[in-house]
Amino acid sequence: MVYVNQAFCKVTGYAKGEAEGRNCKFLQGPETEPEAIDMIRSRLSRGQDCHVRITNYRKNGDKFTNLLSMR
């Protein structure tokens, strides 16, 4: 993660310093959908936009639905 805004911190419970510079895999957990991960990897490797719904986890372990869009 190159940049983390205040909304990210509020939703996930991670401070900027805990998230910036890390791979976003730290948000994944037991119920994170493998299909969503595969789609993200595939689209990134081809340089394509990606829009996916994925289950992520907050710092305290609570799960949340992430509507992820990458351009």
N, C-alpha and C positions, 0 to 999 in steps of 0.2 A: 504494500500500500504506500503510495507516494504522498498522498494528502488525505487527512482525516478531518472532517468538519465536526462542528459541535453536535449536529443532529446524529451523526454516527455514534459519538460518545454517549449521547443520551439513550439511544436505542440499545446499544450493546453493553454499556457499562465499562467499556475500555477507555482509558485516557489516551490522548493523542500520542504521547510518548510510548505507550504500550502497543499501539497498533501501527504507527508509521514505520516503514522499513520492513514490515513483515509480509509474508505471503498470507493471503486470506484464508488459507486452510485452517488457521487457528479457530475460525468460526464454525467449522464443521463438527459433526458429532454423529451419534449412533443412528439417527433418523434422517441424516442428510442423504438425499436421493442420488444414487450413483449415475443415473441417467442425466441429471442436471449437471453434474461434474463433467461428464463426458461431453455434453453439449458445449459447456464453457471452454474446455480444452480444445475441442475441434474448431470452434469459431475463432478463438484467439490465434490458433496456429495458421488459420487461413486469412487472418486479418479482416474478419467479418464482424458486423455488429452482433451482439448477443443480448437476448431478452429471455430471462428464465425465472421461474419461481423455484426457490430452493429453501430448504429448512436449515436454518443456522442457529447458533447457540450464543447466548449472552455470557458475559464473564461469570455470572453466578450460576450458570448451567441451565437456565430456562431457555426453552427453544422458542423461535419466532420464525414467521414466514418472511422471507426476503424476496421482493420483486426486483431482481437484479437486471440492470441495463448497462451494457458497456458499449462504447462507440470507439 
